[in-house]
Amino acid sequence: MANKEFILQRICIFSGKEFDPDSDEQVVEVLRDKFSLSLPQRRSIDESLLDVASDHDVIGLIIEYRALGKVKKNSPYIHDV
């Protein structure tokens, strides 16, 4: 499994700018402005990312990055030091 920092670096390289992939607003803005991708309306941004009709690598990276953050937040065994 890739680490979160490495995935973030790849996302920033693909997008050509630094942004927070955990920010819904920034993700929508980058996908729209840089890649001309519109997300379908769903209950959450995560559902929209999963349902977007694109095979662009950056979408898979954003999904993976956000999933890693959720694992850490929800795990009782992982704590920030």
Secondary structure, DSSP 8 states (H G I E B T S, - for coil): ---HHHHHHHHHHHHTS---TT-HHHHHHHHHHHH-------SSHHHHHHH-S---HHHHHHHHHHHHHHHHHH-TT----
